[in-house]
């Protein structure tokens, strides 16, 4: 732990507080994620194969507490950690630096009569209201695009799960059951394994294919997706394609849309621009990334059969599975596994591994691909060899107008990095290390863990593995693939902290809905729902025959209120700022204010300061060097106070204690009493003439 803390400090020294805060956040989040991943992995591998009934029962509290307890502990813990780091770095009382917005701000030229020339000023007129109205059609178009994209992917998955085996498909066509010539209940029929039409809620011969084609309407393996089968490869391909669509195509498209819209809002500072951009990007990406999972959980699982009939009626029967909808075949765990893993893997490859490989291998690739003639060519009179830009820079520094014998030009930096001028120029041409996309990826991953551990307990493990490579890849990108960031003072992660709290609050109703409506975990606790047929399938899906939707919605509402109660209790118990940090910050603030007062103290004159110090020490009965409330009361009584009630004492004490240090220093005492006659409060509380006579009597 100490090594990691020291590593964050070194990052701050080298790259600034903003970059160090990101790696501190990754360290905090991964430190909380690792024990959850270990526990959930042990839970999954020890109970999944041992007893499906016990597994379904115990995963309910595990997933629910992950959403309602673990998530708020991580969010609140990071808030406290952030305040601790700001205090440790001496930035808790320093306002964040403001930089002008460089993304399409509006400027106007105004004439300055003093200088006699025009100056560029920020134009307060903006298009934010227009952009706000434009968000409405953008959101509507986004939902329509999500439906157009997600429904085909969902049907692709449904088709792969519910298509019969090729032996079953051939039997249904050859026996006449699939064409309607023979009744499915004919006593002379001997169905192959997993081929009974009674398992379909809508066995419709109109959906039957004319022939059985492997990979199109049938598979060799059964509907239970086992690893390394033809059906598994089919569903795995679907997950990869959907992950690419969600994380690459759709994600990049909406990043561009949000940057375009925020750029036209005409924010004055870079901080305002980033806050607006973070809100919009997080909102769109969270909704778009989780839409498919919620579509499967809350539409296909409860209303899958009705949805297939609707698609068939509107002319989309070609995407409806052959023979119709098979009851109990869709399990939330198997439906979530491949897309979740694929999304994380694609993000890791595109955002981390590809930039790392490019940063490490590109110089060698360019050197290898350079034609030999360019490498071995000797300079001639007709074609002289031009010096490298780095050589030009060194030559200009040595002999140019800035050359000076007292400032020698070094061949490389005098540190362990040994950077040459060429290295510096190459780094200057690289892109910036932007932490906002990294925070966005982590917030989406945090949402996956909080929302869907309820469905698949290995999600924290996949996230922990991803973060193991993510942290190291980001460090390589920072050191080799990006321009060195300009250090900036920051005391936190800004708007991403609010996004973290929002993810925590949204995870509670999502977990409650999964328990009561989609996974069947609530059914495992109700004796009437534990039928042998439902338990034998070992599918994470509800038994829709034992509870109506009114009872399920009521149970989800109760769980949601229970989860929010846990969140509120934890947030009330864990203060956003640790008491020790709050006290240390107060002490530092008091010291800073007192140092300012000490600076103005000499303006009173040496003789006045001497007399006031003698008077001050006469009332400092405990010799602490500070005046307490009791000692201030004695001072008021000696000065002929007009009122010595508790309220007046507290009012005067707070007035004197300008540094809020819960004690009055000599500087505060001297500056206040020396100008008591002009102070409206002190002149009405104490007798100023008595005070002056006390000061004159001091020898």
N, C-alpha and C positions, 0 to 999 in steps of 0.2 A: 504493500500500500504506500509506504513512504517513497519507494522508487517511482511509483506512478505520479504521486504528488510532486515530486521533484521534476519529473518529466514535464508536467503541465507548467511548472514554473519556468523551465528552460524554454518551452514553446513561447511563453509570454515574453521572455527576455528577447527572443529572436524575432518573433512575428507579431507581437502586440496582444492586447487583452482580448480583442474580438475573436481571433483564431484560438487563443488559449481557452476561452470560454466554451467554444465548441467541443474541444477535446476533453475538457472537464465534464461537459454534459455527457459525452459518450462514455467516459469512465464511470460516471454516476449511474447512468441507465444500464450499462452492461453489468455493473456490480449488483444491481437489483435483479437483472434478468438471469444471471447465471444460476443462483439458487433455485429460482422458479423453474428454469429449464431442467435442472437436475432432478428436482422433485417430481415434475410432471413426466419426465422420461422414465423414472423408476416406477411411478404409478401406472403408466401405460403398459410397459413391458411386463410388469408383474401381475396385472389384473386382466388385461385384454384377452389373453389366451386362457387364463385360469378360470374365470367365471364371467360370462357376459352380463349376467344379472347383477352381480356385485359391482362390476365396472360401470354399468349404467346408473346404478344408485349413487356411487361415490363420486362420479364425475360431476354430478350436479353441484355439490358444495365446492368442489375444486374450481370449476369454471366460474361459478357465481362469485366466489371470494376473490378470484383473480380480477374480475371486472369491478367489484365494489370495494375491495380492500387493498389489494396489491397496487392497483392503478393509482389510487389517491395517495398511498404512501410514497410511490415514486414521484408523483407530481409535487406533493408538498415537501418531500425530502429534497428535491432539486431546488425548490424555492428557498429553503433554508440554506442549502449548500451555496447557492448563488449569492446570498447575502453575506455568508461567511467569506467567500472568495473576494467579494468587493471590499470587505473590511481588511482582509489580509493584504490585498493589493493597494490599499489606501485610496480607493475610488468610490467609497460609499457616499461621500459628501460632495463629490465632484460632478457637476452636471455633464450630461453627454454632449460631446462636440457636435456642432451643427455644420453641415457642409451643404453648399448650394446644389440643388438638383440638376443633374446633367442629362435628364431624360425628357426632352421636348418641353422645357419650361418656356413660358411666354414672357418676353421682355419688351419694354418700351423705352425709347430714348426721350429724356427730358432735359431741358436746357437748365444749366446751373449758372445763375447770374454772377456768382462769386468767382467761379473759375472761367466764365465766359465760354464754356463749351458744353456739349451734350454729354450726359451720362446715362448709362444703361441701368434701368430699375426694373424690379420684378413687377409684373402686371397682375394685380389681384383678381382680375376677371378670369374666370375659369369655366370649364365645361363639366363640372362635377354633377350638377343636377341632370344635365343631358346624359351623361354616362350612367347615372343611377336609373333613369328611365330606359336606357338602352339595355340595362341588365335584364329587364323583364323578357324581351324577346330572345336574348341570348340564353337565358335559363330554359325557356320553352323549347328552343331549338336543341339545346343540350339534352333535354329529357327525350325528345323525339329521336335524336341520334343514338342515345343510349338504348332505347327500345329497338331501333333498327339494327343495332350492333349486337346487343346482349341476347335478344330472343333467338337469332340464328345460332349463336354459340351455345345457348342453353339447349336448343333443340338438337344440336349436334351431339351434345353430351347425352341427352335423353335417348336419342336414336342409338348411340353406342351401347347404352345400358340395357335397353329394352328389346333390341332386335333379337330374334330367336336364334338358336343354333341352326346351322345349315341342315342338320339331320331332321330337326323339328320342322323347319320350313318345308323341306321336301316331303315329309310325311303329311303335313297339313294340305299341301297341294295335291299330292297323289291320292290321298284318301277321300278327297272331296270335301273335307271340313272347311278348308280355306276358300272354296268356291261356293259354299252354301248348299251343295248337293246332298251332303250327309250331315246329320245333326251332331254337334260336338258331344252329346251325351249318349251316342249310340253304343249299346253294350258290347258290340263286337270289336270296337277299336282298342288297340293297345298302343298307347302313347309312349314315345321315347322319354327318357328322363328330362325333367324340367320343361315339359311341353304341354301341360294341361291348359286348355283355353279358360278354365275356371279361374286362373290367376289373373286374368285380364278383366278390368272393370268395364271396358267397352270393347269387347271382341267384335270387330266390324269387318265383314268379308269384303266390303268395298275398298278397304285399305290394303287388301292382300296383293302382293306383287304377282306378275305373270310367271316369273321364274325366280329361282333362288340364286343369287350372285354373291359370292363371298366378298365381304368388305363393303357391300352396298346395302344389303338388307338382311344379312345373316353373318354369323361368326362360328368358328369351330368351338370356341370356349363358351361357358355358360355366362349368365348375367352377372354372377359374382366375379368382380374384376380381381383376378389374381395377377401377381407380377409375372412378367415375361410370358404373356399370352397375346394372341392377336387382338382381343378386345382391349387389353391393357395398353397396347401400343396405339390403338385407335384413340382412346380417351386421353392418353398422354400427349398425342399430337394435338388434340383439341386444346388441352391446357397450355401447351407451348404457344399455339397460335393466339389464344385469348390473352395470355400474358404479354405477348408482343403488342397486341392491339391496345391493351389497357395502359401498359407502362411506357411504351415507345410512341406509337402513332397518336393515340388519343391524348396521352400526357403531354407530348411535345406540342400538339396542336393547341391545347388550352393554355399552355405556358405562353405561347405566342399571343393568343387572344387576350389574356389578362395583362401582359406587358403592354400591348397596344392600347387597351382601355385605360390603364393606370397612367400611361404616358400622356394621355389627353386630359387628365384631370388637373394638370398644371399645378403640381405641388411645389412649394418654394424650396424646401430642404430635402436632402437625400433621405433623412430619417422618416419624414412624412410619406415620401414616395414608397419606401420599403414597407412601412406599416400597411399601407393600402394594398400593395402588391401581395404581401403575405396573406392578408385576409382573403383576398379573391382567389389566389392560387390554392390555398389550403381548402377553401370551401368547395371549389370545383373538383379538385383532385380527390378529396375525401369522398364526396358524393359519387363521382364517376368510378373510383376504384372499388367501392363497396357495393355498388348498385347490383352487380351480377350476383354476389353472394346473398344479398337480401332478396333478390328475385327468386333464387332457388329456394331459400329458406322459407319465405313467407308467401310465395305464390305457387311455385311448382309442387312443393310437398303437400300443401293442403288442397289445392285446386288443380292439380295436374291433369286429371281426367277431363274436367270441364274445359280447361284451356285447350286441350287437344281437339275436342269437339268444335270449339269456336274457331280454331285455325283451319279445320277441315271445311267448315261452313263458308268461310270467307275466301276459299279458293287456294289455301296454302296446305293442301293435303300432302303435297310431295315432301314436306318437312316433318310430317307426323309419323311416328314409328309404325312399322308394319304390324297389323293386327290390333293396334290401339295401345292404351295405357295399361301397364302392369302394376297392380297394387303392391305397395311395400318394397318396390325395387330401388327407389331413390333413397339413399342414406346421406345425411348431412355430412358425415365424416368423410366418406369416399368422394362426395361431390366437391368438398372444399380442398382436399389434399393436393391434387395436381395443380389447380390454379394458384393456390397459395405458394407452393414450393416453386412453381415456374415463375411467378411474379418476382419473388425474392431472388431467384437465381439469375433471371434476366437483368434485374436492377444491379445485382452485384457485378455481372459481366460487363454491362454497358457503362455503368457509372464508376466502377473501381478498377476492374482488371484491364479493360481496354486502355484507359488512360495511363495506367501503370506500365503496361507493356510498351505503349507508344513512347512514354517518357524515357524508358530504359533502353529500348531497342532502336528507336528512330535514328539517333546519330550513327549507329553502326550500320544500319540499313542504307542510309544515304551514302556513307563512305564506301560500302561494298558496291552500291549501284552506280557510283560515279565512273565514267569512262576512264580507262587507263591513260588515254592520251592527255586528259586534263590533269592527271596526277603527275605524270612524268615529263610534261611539257616544260622545256626550258625557255626562259624569256629571250626574245630576239629583239633586234632593232626595229623590225616592222611590227612586232606584236609583243610589247613589253608586258611583263607580269605586274598586275596592279596589286598594291599591298592590301592585306586583309583589313576590314574596318577596325578590328581591334588594334592592329599595328598603327593605323592612322590615328587612333585615339591616343595611344602611348606617345607617338611622335608629336602630336599637337600639345599634349601636356608637358612634354620635355622641352620643346623649342618654341611653342606658341606664345601668345601674349600673356598667358598665366604662368609661364615657366619661371621658376625661382630656385636658386641654389639651395635655399634653406628648406625647401619642400621637395625632397627627392621623389621620383616616380618609381614605385615598386613594380616588380614583374608580376607579383601575385599578392593577395591579401595576407597580412601577417597573422593568420590564425590557422586553426587546424583544417579549415576548408581549402585553403590555398587556391582561391579563385583567381583566374587570370582575367584580363580585359575581355578576351573572347568569351569566357564563361558568363561574364556580366552582360555583355551585349546579347548573347543567346537567350539569357533569362529575361531580359527586357522585352524581347519579342514575343514572349509567351503570354497566355491569358491569365486573368486574375483568378485567385482561389476564392470563390464565392461560397460562403457557408449556407446561404438560404436554400439552395437545392439539396444540400446534405441534411439540413434540418427537416425539410419537407419529406424526404425519404424516411427519416427516423420517426417522424410523427405518423406517417402511414403505417410503418411497421409496428409502432406502439399501438395503433388502432387495431391492427390484425391480432396482436397478442391479447389485448383487452377484450375484444369482441368475440374472437373465435377459438380461444382456448377451450371454451365451452363445448365446441364441436370436435376439436382434434387436439389433444393435450401435447402433441409434439411440436406445436407452433412455436412455443418459447425456445425449444432446442434449435430449430431451424433459424430463428432470429439471432440466437447467441452465436451460432456458427457464422452467419452472415456478418455480424458485428466484429467477430474476430478478424476477418479479412478486411472489413470496411475500415477499421481504425488504421491498420497497417497500410492499406492502399491509399487512404487519405493522406497519411504522412509522406508517402512516396510522391504523391501528386504535389503536395505542398513544397517539398524540397527539390524535386527534379522536373515536374511537369507544369509548374505555374510560376508566374512572376512573384517575387517576394512582396507580400501585402504591406501596405503602409500601416504602421501601428496606429490604432485609434483607441481612445479611452471608452470603455463600456463597462457597465456594472451588471449586465445580465444578457439574456438572449432575446429581449424585446418582446415582440408580438407572439413569438413562438411559445412563450410561457402561457399565454391565454389560450393558444391552440391546444396545448397539453391538457389544460383543465377542461376544455371543451370535449376532447376525446374521452376523458375520464367520465364526464357526465353522460355522453352519448352511449358509452359502453354498458351502462346499467340497464336501460330499456332494451337494448339489443340482446343482452344476456338473458333477461327475463323472457323475452319473446322466444328465443331459441329453446329455453327450458320447457315452456308451456305449450308452444305451438308447433315446433319443427323437429326437435331431436327425439322426443319420446322419453326424455329423462324424467319428466314428471309422472308419466305413466308407470314407470318402474317402481314408484313408491305407492301406487294405488293397487290394492289386491285385485280388484275387478278387472284391471287392465292387463294383468300378467298372464295372458293366454299362452298356451304351449306353442301355438302356431306363430304368434308374434315374437316370442322369445327365441324360437328356433331359427328365425331368419338372421339374427344377429346383424340387423340393419338399424342404424340410428335414425329412426323415423317414428312418428306417433302412431298409436293404435286408435284410429279415428272411430272405432266402433264403441268405445267405452266412455268417452266424454264428449259432450256437445261443445260448440264453439263459445257459447256464453260462459260455461264453466272454465274453459281454457283462458279466455280473455280476463276473467276475474282473477284467476291464479297468476297470470302475467302481471296484472295491476298490483296485486299484493306483493309479489316479488320485486317489482319496480320500486314501490314505496319502501320496502325493507332495504333495498340496495342504496337508495338515496339517503335513508336514515343513517346507514353505516358511513357513507361519504361525509355527511354533515357532521357526524360525531367525530370522525378522525380529523376533519379540518378545524373543528373547534378545539380539539385536544392539542393538535400540533400547530402552534402559532407560526405564521409565515416567517417570522424572524426569531431565531433562538434568543432566549433572555440574555445569555452571556454576550452574544453579538450586539444585541440592542444596548446593553450597558456599556460595552466597549465603544460603540459608536457614539453614545452620549458623552462619554468621557473625552473622546477625541474631538468631538464638536466643541465641548467646553474649553478644552485646551486651545483649540484654534481661535475661539472668540476671545479668550483671555490674552492670548499672544497679541491680538489686534489691540486690545485695551492697553496692554503694556507698551505698545508702540506709541500710543497717544498720551501716555502718562507724563512724559517730560514736559509737555506743553503747559503744565500747571506751575512750573517753577520749582527750584530745588527747596526753597524754604517752606513753601506750602506742602510739598510732598513730605518733608521731614516732620512737620507738625501733624499732618494727617496720619503718618505712620505711627507716631507715638500714641495718638488717640486711638488708632485701630488696635494696637497691641494692648492698650489698657482694657479694651472690651474682650479681647481674645483670652478668656480665662483658662481655657484648656490647653493653650499653647499649640494648637493644631495649625496655625497659620491661616485659618479660614473662620469666618463668623457663621455660627449656626443660627437657628431661629430664636433660641433662648437668648443668645448674645445680642441679636438684633433687637429683641424686646427690651433688654437692658439699655441699649443705645437710645431707643425711642423714649424711654422713661427719663433718661438723663437730658435729652434734648427738649423736654417739655412737650411730649406728644399730646395732641388734642384728643386722640382716641386710641386706646390700647386693647381693643377687642380682638378676638381671634381673626375675624374677617379682615380688619385693617392691617394686622400684623402680616397675614398671608399676602395681602395685596402689596405691601411695601417690600416684603421679602422677594416676591417674584419680580418686582420692579427693579430691585437692586441686583438680583441674580440673573443678569442678562445672558450669561453663558449656560444657564439651565444645569448647573453642576450641583444643585441642592446645597450650596454654600456660597458665601459672598467673599470673593477675593479682595485683596487690597486695592487692586486696580479698579475693580467695580465700585468699591467703597469710596475711593478717592475721587474718581471722575463724577460720581453721582452727588456727593456731598459738597464738592467744590462749586457745583452749579445748582445747588438746592434751591436757591432763590428764584431761579428761572424755570425750575421744574414744577409743572402744575400739580403733580401728585404730592411730591415731598413738601412743597410749600404749604399745602393744605393739611398735612398730617403732623408735621413737626413745627416747632417754633424756630424759625431761621435765625432770629437774633440770639437766642440761647445757644444755638450751634456755633455761630460766629464767635461768641464770647468764650466758648469752650476751646475753640481753636486758638484764639489769641492768648489764652492762659498757658498754653503749652510752651515750655521753655526748651 
